Structures are given as C-alpha cells and as structure tokens.
Amino acid sequence: MLRDLFGYMCNRAMVALRARFGRPAPETAVACNARGVALAEDDRFEAALDCYRQALVLRPDSPEVHNNTGFALAGLGRHEAALESYSRALGLRPGYVVAHLNRSNSLAELNRHEAAMACLESALAIDPGSTAAQWNLGLLRLQTGDFARGWPGYESRLEHSEFKADRRDFAEPRWTGRESLAGRTILVYAEQGLGDTLQFCRYVELVAARGATVLFEVQPPLKSLLSGLRGASRVLARGEPLPAFDLHCPLLSLPLAFGTVVDTVPAGVPYVLSDPALVQQWGARLGEAGRLKVGLAWSANSASGYGRARSMGLAEFAMLLPPGAQGVSLQKDLAAGEPEFLAGRKDIVHFGTGFADTAALAACMDVIVSVDTSIAHLAGAMGLPTWVLMSAKGDWRWLRGREDSPWYPSVRVFREPAPGDREGLLRRVRGELGALAAGKANALKS
C-alpha cells in the first residue's frame, strides 16, 4: 500500500544507468527515492528522510516522493509534518489513492477521526474497489462506535493482502447469520491474533444457542485453555484434521452475523475460566499475601508494525511499579536484555508459562496491567481487574475516548494524555497502583 511503481522500478533504473555510463551511475531522483524506500522498510526513517530530501531537490514535482516523505515523517511520529507532505502529493496528483490512505492514517494518529474517514471516502470515490480504504474505514467506524456500518466494512479484511494467511476456502457454504443452524454442524475458526480469539470466542455460545453443533478451531497455544469453552462441542487446534461440517464462519465475522452494536455486546464474564488446581498451585508458589500483586504484560507481537507500536520495553514499563508492590511477569518470552534487567529487580518475578498457567497466575493477581495485547484480553475474558495501557490513538477494540470497555466490565483503559506522552501515562498508573498498594497494606494492619 505504501510503495508504488516509482519505488519498485528503482533497481532496474540503476542497472540501466550503470550499463549506459559504464561506471557508478550519477545520482537520480529514482535512486534516492529507492534508497529511502528500502530504509523505511527497515524502520530507518531519519535516513530515509535524507534520501527523500535529495530526491525532491532533483524532482520537486514528484507526488511519489512527497508521499514517501510523509510516510517517513509518520514513522517518526511527526504526523503534522506528514500531513503537509501528503497534501503536496495530492496537490500534484489529486487522484493519488495511496496518499489519501496515508493521510488518513496520520489524521487518525492525531485523533482527527472524522477527517480521517473523509480521506478514506475520497479514496473510495476514486477507487471503489480499494480493499485498504474499505478496511481502514471499517476500523475507524468501529472505533467511533458506529458498529452498524463498521462490521460490514470490517469484512473487507477477508480480501486484504495482510490477512491472506487467515483466509479459508471450503466447499461448504459460509454462515452469515441468516441461515438456520438447527440440527447442523458449523465450523467456527479463529483468525488473526490470540487476543482476537480471546475477545470473540464469547460468540461460540451464541452460535450453539441457535441449535448448532459447534466445532471451534483455534491457534494451538489456546487449545488447552479454551477446551471447556461454553457452546463448543469440540475445540481443535489449527492443523488438526477437521470433522465433517455443514457450514463455516470466521470468528471475527460473528459480530456482524449477530448484528452487534455497542449496547448489545455480549459482555457476560467470565467466559474463559482458569483451572482451580493450577490457581491453587500458583497461589502457594507466590506466597506472601501482604503485598499488592500486579500482573505485568508490556510487549505485544513484535512481528507486526502495530504490535511494535503498542509495546513498551520492560525497563520503561517497570517504572509504573510503586514501592511495596510485587510485579509478576505474565509474558511468555523475554526479549534480549530483559533477563539481565530482571536479575536486578527483586520486585518482579518471571515464569514464562503457557496460556493455561498464565490464566491461573493471572487469577492470583490483585490487578493486571497490560499494554494492548492478548494478556489484556485474557484477563478481561476472565473478569479480572485489568488496566489496559495504550497510545492516544488506541485501537478500535477499545473504542475512542472511553476508560471503560463494553466488551469487558472489569477493564479500565488508560490512554496517553497526549500523543507520544508515555511518561505521563506511566506516571498516572504508578500513582494509582501506589494508592492500591497503600490501601492493601493498611487493610492488613487493621
């Protein structure tokens, strides 16, 4: 979406120039832009900007380079400046769909959702078949609480290149919510991330209530945890042989099938349960009932750009833990340098467990504090006191400008007070955790 033919043709152009001159080719706008694109793909945005500036000296009238400049500025969090670059690109080429899409992304980062949606509507007026524009518009509508129009737009994910790996093609028909399920077997299959599965598996019970036998296919790490999910006749791990079924439905299409709006979100918790025996074992292992126990999850899936954006480093995240509190890592894996950091922090322990044990460990906490990751959805689905930390922009799953969640009654949402102000966010959470720790200590004394 963020590159175009101008960038892709760069290497071929350089080869042709070398062949023509018989020596290193003279600098061209194409070559400068090409280096910038390669650097931006590696998240080296400052270096990419230098390349784009050189390209603009040679080709100030290139809408592609102005668009790519905006993308690099956005990668550095400089969204106001990025908007100026996108506007220049669109001034040169009003029908430049990619620039409309990128401009919408920066507007959304600045919490200017209405303007962002207008950009996407402009893109769709130019190219009604743009899956990226349909997808992004659906997400923004969901984030603003317009579920009635958001869920239909969200269906475009099934055609989006980012989610090709999740798409399944079966000979059996897809269930849309209109077909009768009485006496029939339906395959509901998970898609996208673990957090998505934990959030939307609540719908399995609703499907079963329509008279269906539900086969629920999940990611392998979740099979044990969700084996007792209400409504599921059988829980299978992805990759296992599938029994015969009559209909199928991707998990994240169920809100559309059930016509879910904000006021009708099925929010009965807990719908994910921990093993009582495991809870008892972890409680005994943790011991010391006097300190406030805070479950910590600071890192999401770093394979995706959004995963990296919503994550924090452990050293930064640990700043929120006040004196007198016991931090308990709910992360399965640690990143480079984090074991060494933990070695110097006796107030944080790490076990590295699978989901079933993590659920039991979470059940032993006084509160779970997590960035927007699967642990937040796990704790919310269990009905545990959970604080979710996120950027000012946030994600559609947590709506816009709310500190509560219609999906999880036990969740509080903490947002950056201003875009990029993580310090202010962590300071607020530390203060509130300090009050909880003091309250628990005082309660034990009385």
Secondary structure in CASP SS format (residue, H / E / C, confidence):
PFRMAT SS
TARGET T0000
AUTHOR 0000-0000-0000
METHOD secondary structure of the structure
MODEL  1
M C 1.00
L C 1.00
R C 1.00
D C 1.00
L H 1.00
F H 1.00
G H 1.00
Y H 1.00
M C 1.00
C H 1.00
N H 1.00
R H 1.00
A H 1.00
M H 1.00
V H 1.00
A H 1.00
L H 1.00
R H 1.00
A H 1.00
R H 1.00
F H 1.00
G C 1.00
R C 1.00
P C 1.00
A C 1.00
P C 1.00
E C 1.00
T C 1.00
A H 1.00
V H 1.00
A H 1.00
C H 1.00
N H 1.00
A H 1.00
R H 1.00
G H 1.00
V H 1.00
A H 1.00
L H 1.00
A H 1.00
E H 1.00
D C 1.00
D C 1.00
R C 1.00
F H 1.00
E H 1.00
A H 1.00
A H 1.00
L H 1.00
D H 1.00
C H 1.00
Y H 1.00
R H 1.00
Q H 1.00
A H 1.00
L H 1.00
V H 1.00
L H 1.00
R C 1.00
P C 1.00
D C 1.00
S C 1.00
P H 1.00
E H 1.00
V H 1.00
H H 1.00
N H 1.00
N H 1.00
T H 1.00
G H 1.00
F H 1.00
A H 1.00
L H 1.00
A H 1.00
G H 1.00
L C 1.00
G C 1.00
R C 1.00
H H 1.00
E H 1.00
A H 1.00
A H 1.00
L H 1.00
E H 1.00
S H 1.00
Y H 1.00
S H 1.00
R H 1.00
A H 1.00
L H 1.00
G H 1.00
L H 1.00
R C 1.00
P C 1.00
G C 1.00
Y C 1.00
V H 1.00
V H 1.00
A H 1.00
H H 1.00
L H 1.00
N H 1.00
R H 1.00
S H 1.00
N H 1.00
S H 1.00
L H 1.00
A H 1.00
E H 1.00
L C 1.00
N C 1.00
R C 1.00
H H 1.00
E H 1.00
A H 1.00
A H 1.00
M H 1.00
A H 1.00
C H 1.00
L H 1.00
E H 1.00
S H 1.00
A H 1.00
L H 1.00
A H 1.00
I H 1.00
D C 1.00
P C 1.00
G C 1.00
S C 1.00
T H 1.00
A H 1.00
A H 1.00
Q H 1.00
W H 1.00
N H 1.00
L H 1.00
G H 1.00
L H 1.00
L H 1.00
R H 1.00
L H 1.00
Q H 1.00
T C 1.00
G C 1.00
D C 1.00
F H 1.00
A H 1.00
R H 1.00
G H 1.00
W H 1.00
P H 1.00
G H 1.00
Y H 1.00
E H 1.00
S H 1.00
R H 1.00
L H 1.00
E H 1.00
H C 1.00
S H 1.00
E H 1.00
F H 1.00
K H 1.00
A H 1.00
D H 1.00
R C 1.00
R C 1.00
D C 1.00
F C 1.00
A C 1.00
E C 1.00
P C 1.00
R E 1.00
W C 1.00
T C 1.00
G C 1.00
R C 1.00
E C 1.00
S C 1.00
L C 1.00
A C 1.00
G C 1.00
R C 1.00
T E 1.00
I E 1.00
L E 1.00
V E 1.00
Y E 1.00
A C 1.00
E C 1.00
Q C 1.00
G C 1.00
L H 1.00
G H 1.00
D H 1.00
T H 1.00
L H 1.00
Q H 1.00
F H 1.00
C C 1.00
R C 1.00
Y H 1.00
V H 1.00
E H 1.00
L H 1.00
V H 1.00
A H 1.00
A C 1.00
R C 1.00
G C 1.00
A C 1.00
T E 1.00
V E 1.00
L E 1.00
F E 1.00
E E 1.00
V E 1.00
Q C 1.00
P H 1.00
P H 1.00
L H 1.00
K C 1.00
S C 1.00
L C 1.00
L C 1.00
S C 1.00
G C 1.00
L C 1.00
R C 1.00
G C 1.00
A E 1.00
S E 1.00
R E 1.00
V E 1.00
L E 1.00
A E 1.00
R C 1.00
G C 1.00
E C 1.00
P C 1.00
L C 1.00
P C 1.00
A C 1.00
F C 1.00
D C 1.00
L E 1.00
H E 1.00
C E 1.00
P E 1.00
L H 1.00
L H 1.00
S H 1.00
L H 1.00
P H 1.00
L H 1.00
A H 1.00
F C 1.00
G C 1.00
T C 1.00
V C 1.00
V H 1.00
D H 1.00
T H 1.00
V C 1.00
P C 1.00
A C 1.00
G C 1.00
V C 1.00
P C 1.00
Y C 1.00
V C 1.00
L C 1.00
S C 1.00
D C 1.00
P H 1.00
A H 1.00
L H 1.00
V H 1.00
Q H 1.00
Q H 1.00
W H 1.00
G H 1.00
A H 1.00
R H 1.00
L H 1.00
G C 1.00
E C 1.00
A C 1.00
G C 1.00
R C 1.00
L E 1.00
K E 1.00
V E 1.00
G E 1.00
L E 1.00
A E 1.00
W C 1.00
S C 1.00
A C 1.00
N C 1.00
S C 1.00
A C 1.00
S C 1.00
G H 1.00
Y H 1.00
G H 1.00
R H 1.00
A H 1.00
R H 1.00
S C 1.00
M C 1.00
G C 1.00
L H 1.00
A H 1.00
E H 1.00
F H 1.00
A H 1.00
M H 1.00
L H 1.00
L C 1.00
P C 1.00
P C 1.00
G C 1.00
A E 1.00
Q E 1.00
G E 1.00
V E 1.00
S E 1.00
L C 1.00
Q C 1.00
K C 1.00
D C 1.00
L C 1.00
A C 1.00
A C 1.00
G C 1.00
E H 1.00
P H 1.00
E H 1.00
F H 1.00
L H 1.00
A H 1.00
G C 1.00
R C 1.00
K C 1.00
D C 1.00
I E 1.00
V E 1.00
H E 1.00
F C 1.00
G C 1.00
T C 1.00
G C 1.00
F H 1.00
A H 1.00
D H 1.00
T H 1.00
A H 1.00
A H 1.00
L H 1.00
A H 1.00
A H 1.00
C C 1.00
M C 1.00
D C 1.00
V E 1.00
I E 1.00
V E 1.00
S E 1.00
V E 1.00
D C 1.00
T C 1.00
S H 1.00
I H 1.00
A H 1.00
H H 1.00
L H 1.00
A H 1.00
G H 1.00
A H 1.00
M C 1.00
G C 1.00
L C 1.00
P C 1.00
T E 1.00
W E 1.00
V E 1.00
L E 1.00
M E 1.00
S C 1.00
A C 1.00
K C 1.00
G C 1.00
D C 1.00
W H 1.00
R H 1.00
W H 1.00
L C 1.00
R C 1.00
G C 1.00
R C 1.00
E C 1.00
D C 1.00
S C 1.00
P C 1.00
W C 1.00
Y C 1.00
P C 1.00
S C 1.00
V E 1.00
R E 1.00
V E 1.00
F E 1.00
R E 1.00
E C 1.00
P C 1.00
A C 1.00
P C 1.00
G C 1.00
D C 1.00
R H 1.00
E H 1.00
G H 1.00
L H 1.00
L H 1.00
R H 1.00
R H 1.00
V H 1.00
R H 1.00
G H 1.00
E H 1.00
L H 1.00
G H 1.00
A H 1.00
L H 1.00
A H 1.00
A H 1.00
G H 1.00
K H 1.00
A H 1.00
N H 1.00
A H 1.00
L H 1.00
K H 1.00
S C 1.00
END
